[in-house]
Amino acid sequence: MSDFSVRSDNVDVEQIMRQIRSRIREKRGVDYTEEEIRELANVKLEKFIDPKGVRSNLLEEYRRVSTPEPPAPNYAFGEDTLYETHRGAIKWIRSMLRPFLKLLFNPNPLIQALHIQSQLNQKAAERTARREQLDALHYEVIHNLVVELTRTGVEVKSLKMRLESMASRLDFDERRARALEGVVQYRPGAVPPLQVPSGQEQQRRQDNRRDQQPRRDQSPRPQNVQAGQPQPGQPQAGQEANALDNDGNERRARRRRRRGRRRGGSEDRGPRVEGRGPEGDAAVAGPEQPEDRTSDLGARSSNQTVESAPAPTESPSAASEPPSE
Amino acid sequence: MKLAVVVQRYGADINGGAELHARYIAERLARHATVEVVTTCARDYVTWKNELPAGVDQVNGVSVRRFPVSHERNTNDFGRRSHRVFEKTHSVADELDWLESEGPASPALVNYVEKIANDVDFVILFSYRYYHAWHLARRLPNKAVLVPTAERDATIGLSIFGPIFRGVRALMYNSPEERAMIQAASANDAVPGVVVGVGSDVPERTEPERFRRKFRMGRPFAIYIGRIDENKGCGELFSHFQRYASAFPRGMDLVLIGSAIMDIPKHPRIHHLGFLDDRDKFDALAASDLLIMPSYFESLSMVALEAWALGRPVLANGRCDVLKGQCIRSNAGLYYENYEEFVESLYSLESNGPLNGRLGRNGREFFKRHYAWPVIERKYLDMFEQLKRGLPAEQDLPATAGSYSEKGVASGFSRKIESLPGFFARRRRNLPPSEESVARIPSGAVVDTRKSA
């Protein structure tokens, strides 16, 4: 779906329509006209997809058209076939005159040719009979293929429509979300909402707001890190943690620490709430997390108190643990 | 100043496009001049049956004089003659028979206006295609100011109307597209003309919430106002909207206002409310997200202007040159020519609030700038003044004035209409089908508005 940003008071309808048409062209892949698409669809439906296109009596029709004709009468041609007759007298006369006939012409090649032809005819008839049986089988296969192809085509079409519908819904949701985000403006000096924030978005905004305030826990932090470095066997992890902060995840790490501090303040867990160690991870991602969120308002209401309090002393082991995220 | 407004039907409850246009203009001009409306006794534009009493009446303070129609329309005969002149090679006599068959034939009306012509300054004729306009334009070319309300249909290609367009004193066009079409069809560039259109009595305040409560419309909706007719593009609208509704289950609904002369598909998101009074109509328009105009042929869409007056964008059929041109010139509406464009445009207007709002504001400004009543009235009065100043005395006419060139364009201010062919020439069937003539007329929206002012 097209998305137009109206940034100024001037909108150009022609420009918008050009964008709409280019978007449609992108969707189609080819710039077919509506008529061309309909024509293609009709051809496809008629030739392949339309189940009505496959005649239910096609098998009978095929059999009717290809009904095997009675085999052509063959003949057996032997050496005496030329002289055979059911009349004994004539047969005797012919046998008497056979030498004379052979004197006039040579009938042997004719007899051989006709004999061979007779054999060929018989073989061809057998082959034709076998082919007709195969044709019936071929037809069955083709018929089944057409039916299956039709069914598959209908399913593909249905799936395409469903996909398009889902894509449209998704697009609609995205657009609506974007529009709502555009309506709600963030103002740095605005009073925070009175209702209890429960979503992650509000949590993030609160955190961002706190990040903009001067942070008193930033100065002790390097000391903590330095305190964690000399630990034998764990300097790599500590460096990874610092590298993580330097890579732009500092905010996330701070958030964790704050969350941990809050939990630590309420539950008096001390440095464990840093979330760097396995216990800290369990505290963040474990079953206590919902409670942490629901009690977020309380934590925020005492936000100033928490942030103005002296930075908690982080244990070297906790600080040097690799991040869980 | 005295004016006569001649229109085929007239009344407070007659809401046809040209008729409503004529009523608005007559009532507005009555503030500046003495206006008498001359019309027929017909109410039904299909049969022209005499339903209203003949004689003088008052409608909203304007004097109305009605004359009976001499014969009702025979639809079979009219259909046969339309087929002849629109689709077959025909003669001038065929076209004249078609005009007589179309009606509303009222010789008494024509004779009356001709009789009072000396007492009025101008005769404003509405709708070029009807009997009264053709006969009066021929009889009173020096007084006739024609409001053609022409659409791009086969009628504009008939040869009998060319001399009318070339012979009247002035033309008051509804849109630049209409003017371009008529000029291309009749070569009447020399005739004074101005694009005026018509205003609308849009209320100062509307109550969209009242409409939503009254008709229980909780969801956002697009609206169509007008006759629900296949000829108005409603069939295509329903087809497109049903496909859109299946693709966007949570998209907007479609509300239809107007009398239906075609079947409306039963769909949970299509709501037909029937014919509503003006208050409900304007409240509905104000409550809607946009107006859809699916019509293929329009000389001016008053509903679109009303939507713009209320700050609502319009989604128009792009195959209608007038609607497309208005959308482009106003920057207040999108247009479509197929389903893909329909759904993309509709979705853009639906989901993009800033775009919708900006187009609506553009529409409001466009309406104020071009279609507010003071602007419309001023254009009419300026035209009358121009025509009065430009009319020289009969003896001062230049030598060429009064004699028409082959194209029928008068070189002076006094006009004579081109005479009809002789008895035999009139019956010679050598005119091409008017549909072919119309197909040769260039089409498209007029984007350059320098000429339209």
Boltz contact constraints between the chains, C-beta under 6 A:
constraints:
  - contact:
      token1: [A, 1]
      token2: [B, 347]
      max_distance: 6.0
  - contact:
      token1: [A, 2]
      token2: [B, 344]
      max_distance: 6.0
  - contact:
      token1: [A, 2]
      token2: [B, 348]
      max_distance: 6.0
  - contact:
      token1: [A, 4]
      token2: [B, 352]
      max_distance: 6.0
  - contact:
      token1: [A, 4]
      token2: [B, 355]
      max_distance: 6.0
  - contact:
      token1: [A, 6]
      token2: [B, 354]
      max_distance: 6.0
  - contact:
      token1: [A, 6]
      token2: [B, 355]
      max_distance: 6.0
  - contact:
      token1: [A, 6]
      token2: [B, 358]
      max_distance: 6.0
  - contact:
      token1: [A, 11]
      token2: [B, 331]
      max_distance: 6.0
  - contact:
      token1: [A, 11]
      token2: [B, 358]
      max_distance: 6.0
  - contact:
      token1: [A, 13]
      token2: [B, 327]
      max_distance: 6.0
  - contact:
      token1: [A, 13]
      token2: [B, 328]
      max_distance: 6.0
  - contact:
      token1: [A, 13]
      token2: [B, 331]
      max_distance: 6.0
  - contact:
      token1: [A, 14]
      token2: [B, 328]
      max_distance: 6.0
  - contact:
      token1: [A, 20]
      token2: [B, 344]
      max_distance: 6.0
  - contact:
      token1: [A, 24]
      token2: [B, 340]
      max_distance: 6.0
  - contact:
      token1: [A, 34]
      token2: [B, 338]
      max_distance: 6.0
  - contact:
      token1: [A, 165]
      token2: [B, 247]
      max_distance: 6.0
  - contact:
      token1: [A, 168]
      token2: [B, 247]
      max_distance: 6.0
  - contact:
      token1: [A, 168]
      token2: [B, 248]
      max_distance: 6.0
  - contact:
      token1: [A, 175]
      token2: [B, 351]
      max_distance: 6.0
  - contact:
      token1: [A, 179]
      token2: [B, 353]
      max_distance: 6.0
